[in-house]
């Protein structure tokens, strides 16, 4: 087993697409877009979301996504 969260955290300036945030945090694409629009979640001009920003908004990565089998 590989600890996916550690792998993602290894890069200090990790940026994710909306789809990656959706999949990683088990949140629908529509919700991620809505959270960006409402200001709960920030994304850059390039449309990417910093991992640190996603962690701030949603907390820890759910356990079922923390490991890759």
N, CA, C and O atoms as a Tinker XYZ file with bonds, in Angstrom:
   276  protein
     1  N      0.831000   -1.196000    0.000000    73     2
     2  CA     0.000000    0.000000    0.000000    64     1     3
     3  C      0.870000    1.252000    0.000000    63     2     4     5
     4  O      1.904000    1.310000    0.665000    81     3
     5  N      0.441000    2.227000   -0.740000    73     3     6
     6  CA     1.140000    3.503000   -0.804000    64     5     7
     7  C      0.260000    4.546000   -0.145000    63     6     8     9
     8  O     -0.931000    4.629000   -0.445000    81     7
     9  N      0.826000    5.339000    0.742000    73     7    10
    10  CA     0.063000    6.384000    1.395000    64     9    11
    11  C     -0.071000    7.550000    0.425000    63    10    12    13
    12  O      0.875000    8.310000    0.219000    81    11
    13  N     -1.256000    7.685000   -0.169000    73    11    14
    14  CA    -1.532000    8.693000   -1.188000    64    13    15
    15  C     -1.395000   10.104000   -0.634000    63    14    16    17
    16  O     -0.885000   10.992000   -1.318000    81    15
    17  N     -1.846000   10.320000    0.599000    73    15    18
    18  CA    -1.777000   11.651000    1.197000    64    17    19
    19  C     -0.317000   12.090000    1.341000    63    18    20    21
    20  O      0.007000   13.241000    1.049000    81    19
    21  N      0.560000   11.197000    1.784000    73    19    22
    22  CA     1.976000   11.541000    1.909000    64    21    23
    23  C      2.582000   11.844000    0.556000    63    22    24    25
    24  O      3.400000   12.754000    0.426000    81    23
    25  N      2.181000   11.081000   -0.458000    73    23    26
    26  CA     2.684000   11.301000   -1.811000    64    25    27
    27  C      2.287000   12.681000   -2.315000    63    26    28    29
    28  O      3.100000   13.377000   -2.923000    81    27
    29  N      1.057000   13.077000   -2.070000    73    27    30
    30  CA     0.570000   14.384000   -2.499000    64    29    31
    31  C      1.248000   15.485000   -1.696000    63    30    32    33
    32  O      1.617000   16.520000   -2.252000    81    31
    33  N      1.414000   15.275000   -0.402000    73    31    34
    34  CA     1.994000   16.284000    0.472000    64    33    35
    35  C      3.487000   16.483000    0.213000    63    34    36    37
    36  O      4.051000   17.490000    0.642000    81    35
    37  N      4.134000   15.552000   -0.472000    73    35    38
    38  CA     5.574000   15.654000   -0.670000    64    37    39
    39  C      5.964000   16.866000   -1.502000    63    38    40    41
    40  O      7.085000   17.359000   -1.375000    81    39
    41  N      5.086000   17.347000   -2.332000    73    39    42
    42  CA     5.366000   18.521000   -3.140000    64    41    43
    43  C      4.796000   19.745000   -2.439000    63    42    44    45
    44  O      3.594000   19.815000   -2.182000    81    43
    45  N      5.664000   20.719000   -2.127000    73    43    46
    46  CA     5.223000   21.891000   -1.380000    64    45    47
    47  C      4.210000   22.738000   -2.139000    63    46    48    49
    48  O      3.264000   23.248000   -1.538000    81    47
    49  N      4.388000   22.894000   -3.428000    73    47    50
    50  CA     3.511000   23.745000   -4.224000    64    49    51
    51  C      2.618000   22.895000   -5.120000    63    50    52    53
    52  O      2.595000   23.085000   -6.337000    81    51
    53  N      1.891000   21.970000   -4.530000    73    51    54
    54  CA     1.028000   21.071000   -5.279000    64    53    55
    55  C     -0.269000   21.798000   -5.650000    63    54    56    57
    56  O     -0.918000   22.407000   -4.799000    81    55
    57  N     -0.629000   21.724000   -6.913000    73    55    58
    58  CA    -1.875000   22.311000   -7.377000    64    57    59
    59  C     -2.725000   21.225000   -8.007000    63    58    60    61
    60  O     -2.207000   20.310000   -8.648000    81    59
    61  N     -4.028000   21.328000   -7.822000    73    59    62
    62  CA    -4.971000   20.317000   -8.274000    64    61    63
    63  C     -6.027000   20.932000   -9.171000    63    62    64    65
    64  O     -6.374000   22.104000   -9.030000    81    63
    65  N     -6.535000   20.132000  -10.095000    73    63    66
    66  CA    -7.677000   20.568000  -10.900000    64    65    67
    67  C     -8.946000   20.412000  -10.071000    63    66    68    69
    68  O     -8.931000   19.772000   -9.020000    81    67
    69  N    -10.033000   20.993000  -10.540000    73    67    70
    70  CA   -11.320000   20.849000   -9.858000    64    69    71
    71  C    -11.704000   19.374000   -9.792000    63    70    72    73
    72  O    -12.213000   18.910000   -8.772000    81    71
    73  N    -11.462000   18.639000  -10.870000    73    71    74
    74  CA   -11.797000   17.207000  -10.893000    64    73    75
    75  C    -10.977000   16.429000   -9.867000    63    74    76    77
    76  O    -11.498000   15.522000   -9.218000    81    75
    77  N     -9.704000   16.774000   -9.716000    73    75    78
    78  CA    -8.862000   16.088000   -8.732000    64    77    79
    79  C     -9.327000   16.377000   -7.313000    63    78    80    81
    80  O     -9.357000   15.475000   -6.477000    81    79
    81  N     -9.689000   17.624000   -7.031000    73    79    82
    82  CA   -10.214000   17.974000   -5.700000    64    81    83
    83  C    -11.504000   17.204000   -5.443000    63    82    84    85
    84  O    -11.707000   16.662000   -4.356000    81    83
    85  N    -12.366000   17.161000   -6.441000    73    83    86
    86  CA   -13.630000   16.443000   -6.326000    64    85    87
    87  C    -13.404000   14.976000   -5.973000    63    86    88    89
    88  O    -14.022000   14.449000   -5.048000    81    87
    89  N    -12.530000   14.338000   -6.701000    73    87    90
    90  CA   -12.247000   12.917000   -6.499000    64    89    91
    91  C    -11.547000   12.673000   -5.164000    63    90    92    93
    92  O    -11.899000   11.740000   -4.442000    81    91
    93  N    -10.565000   13.500000   -4.834000    73    91    94
    94  CA    -9.767000   13.304000   -3.631000    64    93    95
    95  C    -10.585000   13.479000   -2.354000    63    94    96    97
    96  O    -10.390000   12.746000   -1.385000    81    95
    97  N    -11.502000   14.452000   -2.353000    73    95    98
    98  CA   -12.274000   14.760000   -1.151000    64    97    99
    99  C    -13.701000   14.208000   -1.189000    63    98   100   101
   100  O    -14.507000   14.513000   -0.311000    81    99
   101  N    -14.014000   13.400000   -2.199000    73    99   102
   102  CA   -15.364000   12.811000   -2.339000    64   101   103
   103  C    -16.462000   13.873000   -2.350000    63   102   104   105
   104  O    -17.465000   13.752000   -1.646000    81   103
   105  N    -16.258000   14.910000   -3.153000    73   103   106
   106  CA   -17.208000   16.015000   -3.288000    64   105   107
   107  C    -17.541000   16.124000   -4.767000    63   106   108   109
   108  O    -16.663000   15.965000   -5.615000    81   107
   109  N    -18.796000   16.392000   -5.080000    73   107   110
   110  CA   -19.183000   16.481000   -6.489000    64   109   111
   111  C    -18.494000   17.664000   -7.166000    63   110   112   113
   112  O    -18.131000   18.651000   -6.525000    81   111
   113  N    -18.327000   17.533000   -8.480000    73   111   114
   114  CA   -17.744000   18.634000   -9.256000    64   113   115
   115  C    -18.548000   19.920000   -9.069000    63   114   116   117
   116  O    -17.987000   21.004000   -8.906000    81   115
   117  N    -19.867000   19.778000   -9.097000    73   115   118
   118  CA   -20.736000   20.941000   -8.957000    64   117   119
   119  C    -20.507000   21.646000   -7.621000    63   118   120   121
   120  O    -20.519000   22.875000   -7.551000    81   119
   121  N    -20.298000   20.864000   -6.564000    73   119   122
   122  CA   -20.059000   21.463000   -5.245000    64   121   123
   123  C    -18.730000   22.204000   -5.213000    63   122   124   125
   124  O    -18.642000   23.289000   -4.639000    81   123
   125  N    -17.700000   21.634000   -5.820000    73   123   126
   126  CA   -16.397000   22.310000   -5.843000    64   125   127
   127  C    -16.526000   23.636000   -6.593000    63   126   128   129
   128  O    -16.037000   24.662000   -6.120000    81   127
   129  N    -17.175000   23.626000   -7.755000    73   127   130
   130  CA   -17.387000   24.872000   -8.504000    64   129   131
   131  C    -18.209000   25.872000   -7.688000    63   130   132   133
   132  O    -17.914000   27.067000   -7.690000    81   131
   133  N    -19.228000   25.389000   -6.999000    73   131   134
   134  CA   -20.075000   26.267000   -6.179000    64   133   135
   135  C    -19.263000   26.872000   -5.029000    63   134   136   137
   136  O    -19.417000   28.052000   -4.712000    81   135
   137  N    -18.401000   26.067000   -4.407000    73   135   138
   138  CA   -17.572000   26.570000   -3.316000    64   137   139
   139  C    -16.572000   27.608000   -3.815000    63   138   140   141
   140  O    -16.259000   28.558000   -3.098000    81   139
   141  N    -16.071000   27.439000   -5.029000    73   139   142
   142  CA   -15.180000   28.448000   -5.622000    64   141   143
   143  C    -15.948000   29.744000   -5.859000    63   142   144   145
   144  O    -15.451000   30.832000   -5.566000    81   143
   145  N    -17.143000   29.624000   -6.383000    73   143   146
   146  CA   -17.955000   30.813000   -6.683000    64   145   147
   147  C    -18.355000   31.561000   -5.412000    63   146   148   149
   148  O    -18.393000   32.791000   -5.395000    81   147
   149  N    -18.654000   30.805000   -4.340000    73   147   150
   150  CA   -19.117000   31.427000   -3.091000    64   149   151
   151  C    -17.968000   31.973000   -2.244000    63   150   152   153
   152  O    -18.190000   32.760000   -1.324000    81   151
   153  N    -16.738000   31.552000   -2.558000    73   151   154
   154  CA   -15.584000   32.017000   -1.800000    64   153   155
   155  C    -15.113000   31.051000   -0.730000    63   154   156   157
   156  O    -14.120000   31.324000   -0.056000    81   155
   157  N    -15.798000   29.929000   -0.555000    73   155   158
   158  CA   -15.339000   28.934000    0.427000    64   157   159
   159  C    -13.998000   28.348000    0.008000    63   158   160   161
   160  O    -13.183000   27.980000    0.854000    81   159
   161  N    -13.773000   28.262000   -1.295000    73   159   162
   162  CA   -12.558000   27.678000   -1.851000    64   161   163
   163  C    -12.015000   28.637000   -2.903000    63   162   164   165
   164  O    -12.768000   29.143000   -3.736000    81   163
   165  N    -10.722000   28.884000   -2.865000    73   163   166
   166  CA   -10.105000   29.788000   -3.840000    64   165   167
   167  C     -9.345000   29.000000   -4.879000    63   166   168   169
   168  O     -8.747000   27.964000   -4.588000    81   167
   169  N     -9.380000   29.512000   -6.106000    73   167   170
   170  CA    -8.535000   28.926000   -7.142000    64   169   171
   171  C     -7.863000   30.046000   -7.910000    63   170   172   173
   172  O     -8.355000   31.172000   -7.974000    81   171
   173  N     -6.732000   29.705000   -8.486000    73   171   174
   174  CA    -5.927000   30.697000   -9.186000    64   173   175
   175  C     -6.499000   31.067000  -10.535000    63   174   176   177
   176  O     -7.482000   30.480000  -10.988000    81   175
   177  N     -5.881000   32.043000  -11.176000    73   175   178
   178  CA    -6.306000   32.474000  -12.508000    64   177   179
   179  C     -6.193000   31.352000  -13.531000    63   178   180   181
   180  O     -6.882000   31.356000  -14.551000    81   179
   181  N     -5.320000   30.394000  -13.249000    73   179   182
   182  CA    -5.159000   29.247000  -14.141000    64   181   183
   183  C     -6.205000   28.160000  -13.893000    63   182   184   185
   184  O     -6.225000   27.140000  -14.583000    81   183
   185  N     -7.078000   28.385000  -12.900000    73   183   186
   186  CA    -8.144000   27.437000  -12.591000    64   185   187
   187  C     -7.743000   26.344000  -11.627000    63   186   188   189
   188  O     -8.567000   25.507000  -11.256000    81   187
   189  N     -6.477000   26.341000  -11.214000    73   187   190
   190  CA    -6.009000   25.295000  -10.311000    64   189   191
   191  C     -6.204000   25.698000   -8.857000    63   190   192   193
   192  O     -6.239000   26.881000   -8.517000    81   191
   193  N     -6.332000   24.682000   -8.006000    73   191   194
   194  CA    -6.554000   24.883000   -6.580000    64   193   195
   195  C     -5.339000   24.342000   -5.835000    63   194   196   197
   196  O     -4.933000   23.201000   -6.057000    81   195
   197  N     -4.761000   25.145000   -4.960000    73   195   198
   198  CA    -3.631000   24.698000   -4.158000    64   197   199
   199  C     -4.104000   23.625000   -3.193000    63   198   200   201
   200  O     -5.184000   23.731000   -2.612000    81   199
   201  N     -3.292000   22.593000   -3.026000    73   199   202
   202  CA    -3.635000   21.529000   -2.090000    64   201   203
   203  C     -3.872000   22.094000   -0.697000    63   202   204   205
   204  O     -4.797000   21.670000   -0.004000    81   203
   205  N     -3.052000   23.039000   -0.286000    73   203   206
   206  CA    -3.215000   23.642000    1.037000    64   205   207
   207  C     -4.574000   24.338000    1.163000    63   206   208   209
   208  O     -5.184000   24.319000    2.232000    81   207
   209  N     -5.039000   24.941000    0.090000    73   207   210
   210  CA    -6.347000   25.603000    0.090000    64   209   211
   211  C     -7.473000   24.580000    0.215000    63   210   212   213
   212  O     -8.432000   24.794000    0.956000    81   211
   213  N     -7.354000   23.467000   -0.511000    73   211   214
   214  CA    -8.367000   22.406000   -0.425000    64   213   215
   215  C     -8.391000   21.807000    0.979000    63   214   216   217
   216  O     -9.461000   21.533000    1.522000    81   215
   217  N     -7.218000   21.606000    1.561000    73   215   218
   218  CA    -7.160000   21.074000    2.930000    64   217   219
   219  C     -7.767000   22.059000    3.926000    63   218   220   221
   220  O     -8.423000   21.648000    4.883000    81   219
   221  N     -7.551000   23.351000    3.707000    73   219   222
   222  CA    -8.146000   24.364000    4.588000    64   221   223
   223  C     -9.662000   24.320000    4.504000    63   222   224   225
   224  O    -10.348000   24.391000    5.524000    81   223
   225  N    -10.182000   24.204000    3.301000    73   223   226
   226  CA   -11.624000   24.242000    3.094000    64   225   227
   227  C    -12.320000   22.943000    3.504000    63   226   228   229
   228  O    -13.421000   22.977000    4.053000    81   227
   229  N    -11.689000   21.805000    3.241000    73   227   230
   230  CA   -12.362000   20.514000    3.429000    64   229   231
   231  C    -11.772000   19.642000    4.524000    63   230   232   233
   232  O    -12.332000   18.591000    4.835000    81   231
   233  N    -10.673000   20.042000    5.110000    73   231   234
   234  CA   -10.052000   19.238000    6.158000    64   233   235
   235  C     -9.208000   18.121000    5.551000    63   234   236   237
   236  O     -8.824000   18.179000    4.383000    81   235
   237  N     -8.932000   17.120000    6.353000    73   235   238
   238  CA    -8.071000   16.023000    5.920000    64   237   239
   239  C     -8.695000   15.236000    4.767000    63   238   240   241
   240  O     -9.914000   15.188000    4.608000    81   239
   241  N     -7.834000   14.632000    3.983000    73   239   242
   242  CA    -8.295000   13.770000    2.890000    64   241   243
   243  C     -8.993000   12.563000    3.518000    63   242   244   245
   244  O     -8.424000   11.938000    4.413000    81   243
   245  N    -10.201000   12.216000    3.083000    73   243   246
   246  CA   -10.910000   11.077000    3.658000    64   245   247
   247  C    -10.067000    9.811000    3.625000    63   246   248   249
   248  O     -9.302000    9.588000    2.687000    81   247
   249  N    -10.213000    8.991000    4.647000    73   247   250
   250  CA    -9.396000    7.786000    4.807000    64   249   251
   251  C     -9.500000    6.847000    3.604000    63   250   252   253
   252  O     -8.513000    6.207000    3.241000    81   251
   253  N    -10.667000    6.753000    2.987000    73   251   254
   254  CA   -10.817000    5.849000    1.848000    64   253   255
   255  C    -10.045000    6.345000    0.625000    63   254   256   257
   256  O     -9.860000    5.579000   -0.321000    81   255
   257  N     -9.594000    7.586000    0.613000    73   255   258
   258  CA    -8.784000    8.113000   -0.476000    64   257   259
   259  C     -7.327000    8.298000   -0.061000    63   258   260   261
   260  O     -6.497000    8.686000   -0.883000    81   259
   261  N     -7.010000    8.028000    1.189000    73   259   262
   262  CA    -5.665000    8.277000    1.691000    64   261   263
   263  C     -4.668000    7.205000    1.283000    63   262   264   265
   264  O     -3.460000    7.436000    1.339000    81   263
   265  N     -5.150000    6.038000    0.872000    73   263   266
   266  CA    -4.240000    4.982000    0.452000    64   265   267
   267  C     -4.637000    4.464000   -0.914000    63   266   268   269
   268  O     -5.819000    4.386000   -1.248000    81   267
   269  N     -3.645000    4.118000   -1.687000    73   267   270
   270  CA    -3.861000    3.532000   -3.003000    64   269   271
   271  C     -3.423000    2.088000   -2.929000    63   270   272   273
   272  O     -2.297000    1.804000   -2.519000    81   271
   273  N     -4.284000    1.175000   -3.316000    73   271   274
   274  CA    -3.972000   -0.257000   -3.232000    64   273   275
   275  C     -3.369000   -0.745000   -4.512000    63   274   276
   276  O     -3.041000   -1.925000   -4.629000    81   275
